[in-house]
Amino acid sequence: MNEKTLWEMYTPEDLAQLERVTDWYKDCLDQGKTERECVALSVTMAEEKGYVALEKAIEEGRTLRPGDKVYAAYNDKTIVLYHIGEEDLTKGMNILGAHIDSPRIDIKQVPLYESGGFAYLDTHYYGGIKKYQWVTIPLALHGVIVRKDGSKVNICIGEDEKDPVFTITDILVHLSRKQMEKKAGEVIEGENLDLLIGSKPLPDAEKDAVKAGVMKLIADTYQIEEEDFLSAELEIVPAGKARDLGIDRSMILGYGHDDRICAFTSLLAMLEMEETPKRTSCCILVDKEEIGSYGASGMQSRFFENMTAEVLALCGHGTDLAVRRCLASSKMLSSDVDAAFDPLYADVFETKNTAYFGKGPVFCKYTGSGGKGSSSDANAEYMAAIRKVMADNHVMFQTSELGRVDAGGGGTIAWILANYGMEVIDCGLALLCMHAPMEAASKADIYEAVRCYKAFLKDMQ
């Protein structure tokens, strides 16, 4: 409720730390354009800070004690970290949760084809996107191809300055009269989001010479055959690095702020916790939120519950009741992004209850849509406890709803964790252009979010 922004309140020392944190974050955003890349980067950074693989701790029969740090990953797409606290783990944890998948375009299992002298990869978009935003921009291809023998080939084409890039075409404006009469959601059809990848025919090829030429290049470079696309996970994302936005460099423009801006700031808060916490600290970064949190690597799976049970067993609590007590007694920040006020589209916001750039992380008491449909509504007592922790640590925050009533809405992973009976509230950062190929965020909010997450891990009781 402070009318000032963080920029008006920060000291020179704060601003120096802000640049350190946001430079680190931009590097993370560039290295983590897919959930697999995010997990690999998180594992590397966690191990550098002394975290040990939970699987290794189990194999060695370790007993976990206060101060110990372990992590577990599933299918290279979801990761959870635990920093064991002084209190008995059955009394609960302080949990930071975020998702690491972002809206994008995926390659189908039988993707490669030729038409009209061009080679394409057939696609299916992932998550809520405005399809027309993804055409005529430089795109990169990230992912993994797994051969029948189980060996993996990591793919990343379009990020190095010497790499080629890809694109999805659109009809020229001179011939677009009928197209321009369509509704925005129909201007670009989902089946027309195919990736243009080549046009040079293979000499002496009898059929589909361009496709044959592309496949030969792929086979020679990666030692794979066309059939290997059947066991591949390839994602199309915007090519290029995150950049400072604005002549004052106060913002960051990049792909995947939703929700990696919350994931990486939560991870940093965990990794920079040097002292043994009073309550066990936990950070869970999950896949599949953009499509409903389904699947084995989504928040609706039992992965988090199972790993918590393993940690409890290593702490001397090997019963189902101990798991239930731990989860029910836990407190969580479900860290997901919110919509920042955009004065060019002011009619979809309610200005008293919306988020603004430069005013800190955003607590969203309830999400959902319409009459709070499908929302996880945090109780007033928990909100009061959050306020006290933020005040005690001099963290500036704001509260928000996702737009005007009946203007739209959205959801997060909060309700899934709330099913355990734990206290959960959404707490993320405000973005401009959410779900677009390139989103914008405030540097000040990023730095303040790290301070917020650290305060929560340290002081929430």
VOPAGU-2260 file (C-alpha; in pm, 1 decimal, decimal comma):
REM VOPAGU-2260
SITE   aa  ch    i         X         Y         Z
SITE  MET   A    0       0,0       0,0       0,0
SITE  ASN   A    1     310,4     217,9     -20,2
SITE  GLU   A    2     284,4     474,2    -299,1
SITE  LYS   A    3     661,1     474,1    -346,9
SITE  THR   A    4     845,5     220,6    -559,6
SITE  LEU   A    5    1143,6      17,1    -449,9
SITE  TRP   A    6    1366,0     228,3    -671,8
SITE  GLU   A    7    1291,7     526,4    -448,1
SITE  MET   A    8    1373,9     329,1    -132,1
SITE  TYR   A    9    1685,7     129,2    -218,8
SITE  THR   A   10    2028,9     235,2     -95,7
SITE  PRO   A   11    2339,6     221,9    -319,8
SITE  GLU   A   12    2425,8    -107,1    -147,7
SITE  ASP   A   13    2080,0    -243,4    -230,5
SITE  LEU   A   14    2120,1    -141,4    -594,4
SITE  ALA   A   15    2456,0    -315,9    -616,8
SITE  GLN   A   16    2302,0    -636,7    -480,7
SITE  LEU   A   17    2007,9    -593,1    -717,2
SITE  GLU   A   18    2240,7    -595,4   -1018,3
SITE  ARG   A   19    2420,7    -903,6    -885,9
SITE  VAL   A   20    2096,3   -1093,5    -845,5
SITE  THR   A   21    1941,9    -987,0   -1177,1
SITE  ASP   A   22    2260,1   -1061,2   -1375,0
SITE  TRP   A   23    2256,0   -1409,5   -1219,6
SITE  TYR   A   24    1888,9   -1445,3   -1303,4
SITE  LYS   A   25    1937,9   -1347,5   -1668,8
SITE  ASP   A   26    2207,6   -1614,2   -1700,5
SITE  CYS   A   27    1967,3   -1870,1   -1550,9
SITE  LEU   A   28    1692,9   -1766,2   -1791,2
SITE  ASP   A   29    1929,5   -1807,3   -2086,9
SITE  GLN   A   30    2052,5   -2148,5   -1972,5
SITE  GLY   A   31    1709,0   -2277,5   -1867,5
SITE  LYS   A   32    1469,0   -2247,3   -2160,2
SITE  THR   A   33    1318,0   -2589,9   -2099,1
SITE  GLU   A   34    1226,0   -2777,1   -1781,9
SITE  ARG   A   35    1509,0   -3025,6   -1841,9
SITE  GLU   A   36    1761,1   -2744,0   -1870,0
SITE  CYS   A   37    1622,1   -2582,4   -1554,2
SITE  VAL   A   38    1661,4   -2904,8   -1355,1
SITE  ALA   A   39    2013,2   -2969,7   -1484,9
SITE  LEU   A   40    2115,9   -2615,2   -1391,3
SITE  SER   A   41    1949,6   -2645,0   -1049,2
SITE  VAL   A   42    2131,4   -2972,5    -975,3
SITE  THR   A   43    2467,1   -2819,2   -1065,4
SITE  MET   A   44    2411,8   -2515,8    -844,8
SITE  ALA   A   45    2271,6   -2722,6    -557,1
SITE  GLU   A   46    2566,9   -2960,1    -553,8
SITE  GLU   A   47    2804,2   -2663,1    -551,9
SITE  LYS   A   48    2627,1   -2553,0    -231,6
SITE  GLY   A   49    2666,0   -2891,5     -65,0
SITE  TYR   A   50    2337,1   -3058,7    -154,1
SITE  VAL   A   51    2355,8   -3437,1    -188,4
SITE  ALA   A   52    2132,7   -3654,5    -406,7
SITE  LEU   A   53    1861,8   -3813,3    -191,6
SITE  GLU   A   54    1908,8   -4139,6    -379,1
SITE  LYS   A   55    2273,5   -4147,1    -271,0
SITE  ALA   A   56    2180,5   -4073,9      91,5
SITE  ILE   A   57    1932,4   -4361,7      86,5
SITE  GLU   A   58    2185,1   -4603,4     -66,6
SITE  GLU   A   59    2442,1   -4512,5     197,1
SITE  GLY   A   60    2188,4   -4546,1     478,2
SITE  ARG   A   61    2254,6   -4197,1     605,5
SITE  THR   A   62    2073,4   -4041,9     896,9
SITE  LEU   A   63    1974,2   -3684,5     814,7
SITE  ARG   A   64    2046,4   -3428,0    1083,6
SITE  PRO   A   65    1988,1   -3053,6    1118,4
SITE  GLY   A   66    2193,9   -2868,9     859,8
SITE  ASP   A   67    2198,9   -3154,0     606,0
SITE  LYS   A   68    2093,2   -3070,4     251,5
SITE  VAL   A   69    1951,3   -3315,5      -2,4
SITE  TYR   A   70    1775,1   -3298,6    -337,8
SITE  ALA   A   71    1580,1   -3534,8    -563,4
SITE  ALA   A   72    1494,7   -3503,5    -932,6
SITE  TYR   A   73    1238,7   -3693,2   -1137,8
SITE  ASN   A   74    1280,6   -3762,8   -1510,4
SITE  ASP   A   75    1508,6   -3457,5   -1533,2
SITE  LYS   A   76    1195,8   -3236,5   -1530,8
SITE  THR   A   77    1106,9   -3183,8   -1164,4
SITE  ILE   A   78    1330,5   -3122,1    -861,2
SITE  VAL   A   79    1281,9   -3081,6    -485,7
SITE  LEU   A   80    1541,4   -2960,4    -235,1
SITE  TYR   A   81    1540,1   -2997,8     144,9
SITE  HIS   A   82    1753,7   -2813,8     402,2
SITE  ILE   A   83    1693,9   -2999,1     728,1
SITE  GLY   A   84    1602,6   -2770,5    1017,7
SITE  GLU   A   85    1642,9   -2784,3    1394,5
SITE  GLU   A   86    1276,6   -2863,5    1465,2
SITE  ASP   A   87    1139,3   -3212,8    1426,5
SITE  LEU   A   88    1036,6   -3254,2    1064,1
SITE  THR   A   89     690,6   -3378,0    1162,2
SITE  LYS   A   90     618,3   -3021,3    1277,4
SITE  GLY   A   91     625,3   -2913,9     914,5
SITE  MET   A   92     836,4   -2732,4     658,8
SITE  ASN   A   93     853,0   -2389,2     502,3
SITE  ILE   A   94     803,8   -2458,2     132,8
SITE  LEU   A   95     870,8   -2250,4    -176,9
SITE  GLY   A   96     698,6   -2393,8    -484,9
SITE  ALA   A   97     708,3   -2283,6    -847,6
SITE  HIS   A   98     683,0   -2433,0   -1194,6
SITE  ILE   A   99     955,9   -2446,9   -1457,8
SITE  ASP   A  100     752,7   -2520,6   -1770,7
SITE  SER   A  101     654,1   -2228,2   -1991,2
SITE  PRO   A  102     416,7   -2180,5   -2285,3
SITE  ARG   A  103     587,1   -2295,7   -2604,6
SITE  ILE   A  104     543,0   -2508,8   -2916,9
SITE  ASP   A  105     624,0   -2881,1   -2912,2
SITE  ILE   A  106     730,6   -3108,6   -3196,3
SITE  LYS   A  107     496,0   -3396,8   -3277,1
SITE  GLN   A  108     619,7   -3755,8   -3271,0
SITE  VAL   A  109     605,8   -3793,0   -3651,1
SITE  PRO   A  110     708,9   -3439,8   -3742,2
SITE  LEU   A  111     928,5   -3419,3   -4052,7
SITE  TYR   A  112     762,0   -3357,5   -4388,5
SITE  GLU   A  113     808,0   -3171,5   -4716,0
SITE  SER   A  114     557,3   -2945,5   -4891,4
SITE  GLY   A  115     600,4   -2700,0   -5177,9
SITE  GLY   A  116     977,9   -2728,6   -5173,6
SITE  PHE   A  117    1012,6   -2663,5   -4800,0
SITE  ALA   A  118    1091,4   -2896,5   -4510,7
SITE  TYR   A  119     886,3   -2855,1   -4193,6
SITE  LEU   A  120     848,2   -2999,4   -3846,5
SITE  ASP   A  121     483,7   -3059,6   -3750,4
SITE  THR   A  122     391,6   -2913,0   -3410,6
SITE  HIS   A  123     140,1   -2892,4   -3128,4
SITE  TYR   A  124     139,3   -2584,0   -2905,8
SITE  TYR   A  125     178,9   -2620,9   -2527,5
SITE  GLY   A  126      -9,0   -2408,8   -2275,5
SITE  GLY   A  127    -211,6   -2092,7   -2320,9
SITE  ILE   A  128     -65,7   -1886,6   -2605,1
SITE  LYS   A  129    -183,4   -1626,2   -2853,0
SITE  LYS   A  130     -83,6   -1822,0   -3162,1
SITE  TYR   A  131     -37,1   -1515,8   -3381,1
SITE  GLN   A  132     247,5   -1396,7   -3154,9
SITE  TRP   A  133     465,3   -1695,1   -3250,9
SITE  VAL   A  134     492,6   -1636,3   -3627,2
SITE  THR   A  135     775,0   -1459,4   -3816,3
SITE  ILE   A  136    1008,7   -1445,1   -3516,1
SITE  PRO   A  137    1345,5   -1624,3   -3480,0
SITE  LEU   A  138    1296,6   -1954,2   -3299,9
SITE  ALA   A  139    1529,6   -2211,6   -3147,7
SITE  LEU   A  140    1495,9   -2586,7   -3101,9
SITE  HIS   A  141    1575,8   -2737,5   -2760,5
SITE  GLY   A  142    1527,9   -3083,6   -2620,5
SITE  VAL   A  143    1637,5   -3443,9   -2616,7
SITE  ILE   A  144    1618,4   -3739,8   -2854,5
SITE  VAL   A  145    1644,0   -4088,0   -2702,4
SITE  ARG   A  146    1756,6   -4376,0   -2922,1
SITE  LYS   A  147    1615,3   -4727,2   -2885,8
SITE  ASP   A  148    1925,0   -4831,8   -2690,4
SITE  GLY   A  149    1849,6   -4561,5   -2430,6
SITE  SER   A  150    2132,8   -4327,5   -2527,6
SITE  LYS   A  151    2038,3   -3959,9   -2534,2
SITE  VAL   A  152    2118,8   -3678,5   -2774,1
SITE  ASN   A  153    2073,8   -3326,2   -2638,8
SITE  ILE   A  154    1955,8   -3074,7   -2896,7
SITE  CYS   A  155    2005,2   -2698,0   -2887,0
SITE  ILE   A  156    1995,2   -2518,5   -3221,1
SITE  GLY   A  157    1946,0   -2145,8   -3261,7
SITE  GLU   A  158    2107,6   -1997,3   -2950,1
SITE  ASP   A  159    2469,8   -1961,3   -3060,8
SITE  GLU   A  160    2533,2   -1662,8   -3289,6
SITE  LYS   A  161    2672,0   -1903,6   -3551,3
SITE  ASP   A  162    2364,4   -2128,9   -3535,3
SITE  PRO   A  163    2080,9   -2111,6   -3784,9
SITE  VAL   A  164    1741,1   -2016,0   -3647,8
SITE  PHE   A  165    1393,0   -2131,2   -3746,0
SITE  THR   A  166    1060,7   -1958,5   -3796,5
SITE  ILE   A  167     688,8   -2008,9   -3849,3
SITE  THR   A  168     560,9   -1827,7   -4155,5
SITE  ASP   A  169     261,8   -1596,8   -4194,8
SITE  ILE   A  170      85,6   -1480,3   -4507,6
SITE  LEU   A  171     199,3   -1145,5   -4648,0
SITE  VAL   A  172     -20,3    -847,4   -4570,8
SITE  HIS   A  173     -91,0    -793,1   -4941,0
SITE  LEU   A  174    -282,3   -1123,6   -4956,6
SITE  SER   A  175    -428,4   -1125,5   -4607,3
SITE  ARG   A  176    -770,2    -966,9   -4663,4
SITE  LYS   A  177    -965,5   -1278,9   -4560,9
SITE  GLN   A  178    -724,2   -1356,3   -4278,6
SITE  MET   A  179    -766,5   -1010,9   -4128,0
SITE  GLU   A  180   -1142,0   -1062,9   -4107,7
SITE  LYS   A  181   -1097,9   -1354,7   -3867,9
SITE  LYS   A  182   -1111,6   -1337,0   -3490,1
SITE  ALA   A  183    -772,6   -1306,8   -3322,0
SITE  GLY   A  184    -790,9   -1664,7   -3194,7
SITE  GLU   A  185    -840,9   -1791,0   -3550,4
SITE  VAL   A  186    -595,6   -1572,2   -3742,7
SITE  ILE   A  187    -332,3   -1844,8   -3707,6
SITE  GLU   A  188    -459,2   -2202,1   -3690,5
SITE  GLY   A  189    -289,5   -2447,3   -3454,5
SITE  GLU   A  190    -209,9   -2685,9   -3737,8
SITE  ASN   A  191     -34,3   -2402,7   -3924,6
SITE  LEU   A  192     224,2   -2348,2   -3651,2
SITE  ASP   A  193     470,0   -2573,7   -3832,0
SITE  LEU   A  194     838,5   -2493,5   -3812,0
SITE  LEU   A  195    1022,7   -2406,3   -4133,5
SITE  ILE   A  196    1360,7   -2584,5   -4121,2
SITE  GLY   A  197    1496,7   -2616,4   -4475,7
SITE  SER   A  198    1467,2   -2564,4   -4851,9
SITE  LYS   A  199    1778,6   -2721,0   -5010,8
SITE  PRO   A  200    1717,2   -3050,2   -5194,4
SITE  LEU   A  201    1949,6   -3345,4   -5160,0
SITE  PRO   A  202    2109,7   -3415,9   -5500,0
SITE  ASP   A  203    1982,5   -3727,5   -5677,0
SITE  ALA   A  204    1708,4   -3789,4   -5418,6
SITE  GLU   A  205    1414,0   -3960,7   -5587,4
SITE  LYS   A  206    1140,3   -3829,8   -5355,3
SITE  ASP   A  207    1101,6   -3541,2   -5107,0
SITE  ALA   A  208    1454,4   -3419,3   -5181,2
SITE  VAL   A  209    1438,5   -3127,8   -4934,0
SITE  LYS   A  210    1320,7   -3352,1   -4651,0
SITE  ALA   A  211    1592,3   -3602,2   -4744,2
SITE  GLY   A  212    1855,5   -3327,7   -4735,3
SITE  VAL   A  213    1742,7   -3209,8   -4391,2
SITE  MET   A  214    1731,8   -3565,7   -4255,9
SITE  LYS   A  215    2082,2   -3636,2   -4385,8
SITE  LEU   A  216    2216,1   -3329,2   -4204,5
SITE  ILE   A  217    2041,9   -3433,8   -3883,9
SITE  ALA   A  218    2164,1   -3793,4   -3913,9
SITE  ASP   A  219    2523,2   -3690,3   -3986,6
SITE  THR   A  220    2530,6   -3436,9   -3700,9
SITE  TYR   A  221    2349,9   -3629,5   -3427,9
SITE  GLN   A  222    2376,9   -3994,2   -3540,1
SITE  ILE   A  223    2002,3   -4048,4   -3529,7
SITE  GLU   A  224    1746,1   -4178,4   -3776,3
SITE  GLU   A  225    1400,8   -4043,4   -3855,5
SITE  GLU   A  226    1233,0   -4306,9   -3642,3
SITE  ASP   A  227    1410,5   -4163,9   -3335,7
SITE  PHE   A  228    1168,7   -3870,8   -3340,6
SITE  LEU   A  229     920,9   -4115,7   -3188,7
SITE  SER   A  230    1113,2   -4098,5   -2859,9
SITE  ALA   A  231    1203,6   -3730,4   -2857,4
SITE  GLU   A  232    1099,0   -3426,3   -2654,8
SITE  LEU   A  233    1174,3   -3122,4   -2867,9
SITE  GLU   A  234    1052,0   -2774,1   -2780,7
SITE  ILE   A  235    1038,4   -2460,6   -2993,8
SITE  VAL   A  236    1123,9   -2145,3   -2799,1
SITE  PRO   A  237    1222,9   -1789,4   -2892,5
SITE  ALA   A  238    1587,1   -1765,0   -2994,9
SITE  GLY   A  239    1821,0   -1524,9   -2817,2
SITE  LYS   A  240    1913,8   -1407,6   -2471,2
SITE  ALA   A  241    1724,5   -1213,6   -2207,7
SITE  ARG   A  242    1802,8    -843,2   -2235,4
SITE  ASP   A  243    1781,0    -535,2   -2019,3
SITE  LEU   A  244    1465,4    -344,1   -2109,5
SITE  GLY   A  245    1438,0      34,1   -2108,9
SITE  ILE   A  246    1697,0     305,1   -2149,7
SITE  ASP   A  247    1728,2     303,9   -1771,2
SITE  ARG   A  248    1784,2     -75,1   -1770,5
SITE  SER   A  249    1518,4    -112,2   -1501,3
SITE  MET   A  250    1346,5    -414,8   -1655,2
SITE  ILE   A  251    1428,3    -747,4   -1821,4
SITE  LEU   A  252    1275,5    -873,7   -2144,7
SITE  GLY   A  253    1304,0   -1247,0   -2198,8
SITE  TYR   A  254    1137,6   -1578,7   -2264,6
SITE  GLY   A  255    1003,7   -1790,8   -1979,4
SITE  HIS   A  256     965,1   -1539,5   -1694,6
SITE  ASP   A  257     644,1   -1736,5   -1628,3
SITE  ASP   A  258     730,5   -1904,8   -1405,4
SITE  ARG   A  259    1109,2   -1928,2   -1399,1
SITE  ILE   A  260    1126,1   -1583,4   -1246,5
SITE  CYS   A  261     970,7   -1738,0    -933,8
SITE  ALA   A  262    1156,2   -2068,0    -967,7
SITE  PHE   A  263    1505,8   -1922,3    -985,9
SITE  THR   A  264    1446,3   -1660,3    -716,4
SITE  SER   A  265    1310,2   -1935,9    -489,0
SITE  LEU   A  266    1611,8   -2151,9    -570,2
SITE  LEU   A  267    1851,3   -1866,3    -491,9
SITE  ALA   A  268    1681,5   -1808,7    -156,2
SITE  MET   A  269    1739,1   -2177,1     -73,6
SITE  LEU   A  270    2098,0   -2189,9    -194,4
SITE  GLU   A  271    2202,1   -1875,4      -7,2
SITE  MET   A  272    2069,0   -2005,2     324,9
SITE  GLU   A  273    2398,5   -2065,4     504,2
SITE  GLU   A  274    2272,6   -2122,6     859,4
SITE  THR   A  275    2066,2   -2419,7     968,2
SITE  PRO   A  276    1701,5   -2309,8     958,1
SITE  LYS   A  277    1469,7   -2351,4    1254,6
SITE  ARG   A  278    1209,4   -2526,8    1040,3
SITE  THR   A  279    1315,0   -2746,5     749,6
SITE  SER   A  280    1327,4   -2545,6     428,3
SITE  CYS   A  281    1202,2   -2694,5     103,7
SITE  CYS   A  282    1192,8   -2581,1    -258,4
SITE  ILE   A  283     988,6   -2774,1    -515,1
SITE  LEU   A  284    1017,9   -2685,3    -886,4
SITE  VAL   A  285     771,5   -2875,5   -1103,3
SITE  ASP   A  286     672,1   -2939,2   -1462,2
SITE  LYS   A  287     333,6   -2934,4   -1639,3
SITE  GLU   A  288     163,4   -2644,7   -1456,8
SITE  GLU   A  289      76,9   -2475,8   -1784,9
SITE  ILE   A  290    -136,5   -2775,4   -1885,8
SITE  GLY   A  291    -299,7   -2848,6   -1550,2
SITE  SER   A  292     -14,1   -3001,9   -1346,3
SITE  TYR   A  293     -94,5   -3348,9   -1476,5
SITE  GLY   A  294     150,8   -3632,8   -1537,5
SITE  ALA   A  295     428,5   -3791,8   -1337,4
SITE  SER   A  296     637,9   -3473,1   -1332,1
SITE  GLY   A  297     346,4   -3242,5   -1251,1
SITE  MET   A  298     242,2   -3122,6    -906,4
SITE  GLN   A  299     -56,7   -3358,2    -902,7
SITE  SER   A  300     176,1   -3660,7    -902,2
SITE  ARG   A  301     294,2   -3826,7    -579,7
SITE  PHE   A  302     658,8   -3732,7    -640,7
SITE  PHE   A  303     674,4   -3460,2    -375,2
SITE  GLU   A  304     487,6   -3668,4    -119,1
SITE  ASN   A  305     709,0   -3970,9    -188,8
SITE  MET   A  306    1033,6   -3775,2    -159,1
SITE  THR   A  307     915,9   -3614,2     163,8
SITE  ALA   A  308     840,9   -3961,1     298,2
SITE  GLU   A  309    1195,5   -4069,7     209,5
SITE  VAL   A  310    1344,1   -3767,6     387,8
SITE  LEU   A  311    1130,0   -3831,8     693,8
SITE  ALA   A  312    1246,6   -4194,1     700,9
SITE  LEU   A  313    1609,9   -4078,3     696,2
SITE  CYS   A  314    1523,6   -3848,6     986,0
SITE  GLY   A  315    1384,9   -4141,3    1186,8
SITE  HIS   A  316    1014,8   -4108,0    1099,5
SITE  GLY   A  317     922,1   -4399,6     877,0
SITE  THR   A  318     543,7   -4397,3     907,6
SITE  ASP   A  319     259,8   -4272,2     690,6
SITE  LEU   A  320     128,6   -4072,8     986,2
SITE  ALA   A  321     458,5   -3881,9    1004,4
SITE  VAL   A  322     422,4   -3781,4     638,0
SITE  ARG   A  323      66,5   -3662,7     694,7
SITE  ARG   A  324     166,8   -3461,6    1002,0
SITE  CYS   A  325     461,1   -3303,8     822,7
SITE  LEU   A  326     263,7   -3193,3     518,4
SITE  ALA   A  327     -39,9   -3075,8     714,5
SITE  SER   A  328     183,1   -2865,2     941,7
SITE  SER   A  329     378,8   -2707,4     655,7
SITE  LYS   A  330     351,5   -2350,4     528,6
SITE  MET   A  331     394,6   -2268,9     161,7
SITE  LEU   A  332     438,9   -1985,4     -84,2
SITE  SER   A  333     304,0   -2103,9    -417,7
SITE  SER   A  334     522,7   -1877,5    -625,5
SITE  ASP   A  335     361,4   -1790,7    -956,2
SITE  VAL   A  336     346,3   -1475,1   -1162,4
SITE  ASP   A  337      70,5   -1215,6   -1171,3
SITE  ALA   A  338     -39,0    -956,7   -1426,2
SITE  ALA   A  339     124,0    -614,6   -1392,1
SITE  PHE   A  340     -90,4    -308,7   -1454,1
SITE  ASP   A  341     -57,0    -203,6   -1817,5
SITE  PRO   A  342    -192,2     148,5   -1875,0
SITE  LEU   A  343    -242,3      72,2   -2245,4
SITE  TYR   A  344    -501,0    -190,8   -2145,3
SITE  ALA   A  345    -629,6     -33,6   -1824,4
SITE  ASP   A  346    -988,7    -148,0   -1876,2
SITE  VAL   A  347    -912,1    -510,0   -1773,0
SITE  PHE   A  348    -760,3    -407,8   -1437,3
SITE  GLU   A  349    -910,3    -286,9   -1111,4
SITE  THR   A  350    -648,2     -37,4    -999,1
SITE  LYS   A  351    -689,6     -75,8    -621,7
SITE  ASN   A  352    -632,3    -450,3    -640,5
SITE  THR   A  353    -371,6    -496,1    -907,7
SITE  ALA   A  354       6,8    -532,7    -916,0
SITE  TYR   A  355     251,2    -269,3   -1030,2
SITE  PHE   A  356     611,8    -281,1   -1145,0
SITE  GLY   A  357     864,6    -184,0    -880,9
SITE  LYS   A  358     646,4    -245,7    -574,9
SITE  GLY   A  359     772,5    -587,8    -478,7
SITE  PRO   A  360     644,6    -946,0    -484,9
SITE  VAL   A  361     270,1    -997,7    -517,9
SITE  PHE   A  362      56,5   -1189,0    -267,4
SITE  CYS   A  363    -258,8   -1316,3    -433,8
SITE  LYS   A  364    -502,9   -1439,6    -168,2
SITE  TYR   A  365    -710,2   -1621,5    -428,3
SITE  THR   A  366    -681,6   -1693,4    -799,6
SITE  GLY   A  367    -943,8   -1868,1   -1012,7
SITE  SER   A  368   -1196,9   -1689,9   -1232,1
SITE  GLY   A  369   -1549,6   -1550,9   -1213,2
SITE  GLY   A  370   -1685,1   -1613,6    -864,8
SITE  LYS   A  371   -1345,9   -1732,4    -738,3
SITE  GLY   A  372   -1398,2   -2051,3    -935,9
SITE  SER   A  373   -1124,0   -2316,5    -890,6
SITE  SER   A  374    -930,1   -2093,2    -651,2
SITE  SER   A  375    -725,1   -2172,3    -343,7
SITE  ASP   A  376    -831,5   -1898,2    -103,8
SITE  ALA   A  377    -577,5   -1838,6     176,4
SITE  ASN   A  378    -724,4   -1764,7     517,8
SITE  ALA   A  379    -694,4   -1432,0     697,7
SITE  GLU   A  380    -480,7   -1576,4     980,1
SITE  TYR   A  381    -216,4   -1696,2     734,6
SITE  MET   A  382    -217,9   -1361,8     552,4
SITE  ALA   A  383    -163,8   -1186,9     886,8
SITE  ALA   A  384     131,1   -1415,6     965,8
SITE  ILE   A  385     278,3   -1340,4     622,1
SITE  ARG   A  386     241,4    -967,1     685,2
SITE  LYS   A  387     430,5    -996,4    1012,4
SITE  VAL   A  388     721,5   -1186,8     854,9
SITE  MET   A  389     748,3    -929,2     576,4
SITE  ALA   A  390     730,0    -637,8     821,5
SITE  ASP   A  391     989,8    -788,7    1054,3
SITE  ASN   A  392    1229,7    -826,0     760,7
SITE  HIS   A  393    1147,8    -490,1     597,6
SITE  VAL   A  394    1029,2    -656,9     277,7
SITE  MET   A  395     804,2    -448,3      55,9
SITE  PHE   A  396     514,7    -638,1    -100,8
SITE  GLN   A  397     181,0    -578,4    -269,4
SITE  THR   A  398    -146,3    -766,9    -307,3
SITE  SER   A  399    -340,1    -830,4    -623,7
SITE  GLU   A  400    -616,3   -1006,3    -811,6
SITE  LEU   A  401    -565,2   -1127,5   -1167,8
SITE  GLY   A  402    -761,9    -854,5   -1343,0
SITE  ARG   A  403   -1114,4    -722,5   -1300,6
SITE  VAL   A  404   -1392,1    -954,0   -1185,2
SITE  ASP   A  405   -1519,1   -1150,0   -1488,3
SITE  ALA   A  406   -1234,0   -1020,4   -1707,3
SITE  GLY   A  407   -1062,6   -1360,0   -1709,2
SITE  GLY   A  408    -850,4   -1540,5   -1453,7
SITE  GLY   A  409    -600,1   -1818,2   -1401,3
SITE  GLY   A  410    -472,4   -2084,4   -1165,7
SITE  THR   A  411    -154,5   -2209,9    -997,7
SITE  ILE   A  412     -30,3   -2515,4    -807,0
SITE  ALA   A  413    -154,9   -2372,6    -474,0
SITE  TRP   A  414    -473,8   -2580,9    -454,2
SITE  ILE   A  415    -282,8   -2906,0    -498,5
SITE  LEU   A  416     -64,3   -2846,6    -193,1
SITE  ALA   A  417    -361,8   -2708,4       0,8
SITE  ASN   A  418    -518,0   -3055,0     -33,3
SITE  TYR   A  419    -272,0   -3172,4     233,5
SITE  GLY   A  420    -420,7   -2923,1     477,3
SITE  MET   A  421    -114,7   -2698,4     476,3
SITE  GLU   A  422    -134,5   -2319,5     467,7
SITE  VAL   A  423     -72,5   -2193,8     112,0
SITE  ILE   A  424     -81,4   -1854,9     -54,5
SITE  ASP   A  425      24,5   -1746,5    -401,4
SITE  CYS   A  426     325,0   -1516,9    -403,5
SITE  GLY   A  427     497,6   -1423,6    -727,5
SITE  LEU   A  428     609,9   -1137,3    -946,5
SITE  ALA   A  429     416,4    -908,2   -1176,9
SITE  LEU   A  430     476,7    -937,9   -1551,3
SITE  LEU   A  431     385,8    -746,8   -1862,9
SITE  CYS   A  432     297,5    -955,1   -2172,1
SITE  MET   A  433     247,6   -1277,7   -1973,7
SITE  HIS   A  434     248,9   -1591,5   -2193,5
SITE  ALA   A  435     389,2   -1400,6   -2491,7
SITE  PRO   A  436     713,9   -1523,4   -2652,6
SITE  MET   A  437     890,6   -1239,4   -2470,5
SITE  GLU   A  438     771,5   -1118,3   -2130,3
SITE  ALA   A  439     881,4    -817,8   -1924,8
SITE  ALA   A  440     967,6    -800,7   -1553,7
SITE  SER   A  441    1100,2    -541,5   -1309,4
SITE  LYS   A  442    1454,6    -585,0   -1177,7
SITE  ALA   A  443    1352,3    -433,1    -845,4
SITE  ASP   A  444    1075,4    -690,2    -802,9
SITE  ILE   A  445    1318,1    -975,0    -874,0
SITE  TYR   A  446    1558,8    -861,8    -603,8
SITE  GLU   A  447    1279,9    -798,8    -352,6
SITE  ALA   A  448    1132,8   -1142,0    -424,8
SITE  VAL   A  449    1459,9   -1306,8    -320,7
SITE  ARG   A  450    1448,3   -1108,1       3,6
SITE  CYS   A  451    1084,8   -1212,1      51,9
SITE  TYR   A  452    1157,2   -1582,8       0,4
SITE  LYS   A  453    1456,7   -1574,3     233,4
SITE  ALA   A  454    1248,9   -1407,9     504,3
SITE  PHE   A  455     975,0   -1668,5     466,0
SITE  LEU   A  456    1216,4   -1962,4     492,5
SITE  LYS   A  457    1388,2   -1813,2     793,7
SITE  ASP   A  458    1103,3   -1675,0    1002,7
SITE  MET   A  459     768,6   -1833,5     910,9
SITE  GLN   A  460     643,9   -2040,1    1207,8
